[in-house]
């Protein structure tokens, strides 16, 4: 079996003060469902999903990312082991886990890629 | 290519399981399952890379064969297996030259298969207790309806199916024991745990990047 590295998938980012309407446009243009909120140093502050937009920002004026984002996003740091990423996915019931390096967002890793990597390394 | 290799290995395993010669089992293991330890000479014959490995492998095969030699060659099981399948085959051949209904031949075949299964049940239980080879036992039983549905060849295959299941287990255990002896056997659970304990930064690949990210960059 071929050895697979774990692919880091690119993600969208925005700032805390970005307007909800702009975030919605960005998500639509990129056909994405989530956008990570970062500060000026690219450190992860939260995440805004399409669900947040529908339930927290719909028909409201001047809503910004900070108002609707989910804070304290679980993420795995590049120094942590692969198992931690799987634990987080299990905890948040998701097939992807945000990946950071010293708090800065690098992207997301998927359950599928981790499984391919583990199976490939068994040979 | 990988699929073809896998298929070739599977076919060789099935062919080897038809043979009662432990030498052929060792040949199969050396050629397909332990190719890291055995090579091929110019004539395509399997040769050991390290002196003594071939005799060690044969020793492990014989040890595993001895483990399963007692209690599985029961007269009742053998007579039931050969008798029922012989009868099924004979009845199917008779069906070719007589006016017997296909339905009645089919029913008789299924009945004889059930009889054989019942006769070998105590031996299967004994085998499971000794080997814990649930996969082999389930595979063996799941194939029964398939074999029963194939005229002539089905009963012939079924007659020696139990022996073939045991032989496959012998080869599996001999391989593991050989690897344990040469100190390279790591249980699957440990290998999975080990691969999950690696820092994720050491195996990452970024879009457009061929090689994995080096750990020193992120440490």
Interface residues (C-beta under 8 A of the other chain):
Chain A: X1 X5 X6 X7 X8 X9 X10 X76 X78 X79 X80 X81 X82 X83 X84 X85 X86 X99 X101 X107 X109 X117 X118 X121 X122
Chain B: X2 X188 X191 X192 X195 X196 X197 X198 X199 X200 X201 X203 X204 X205 X206 X207 X212 X213 X218 X219
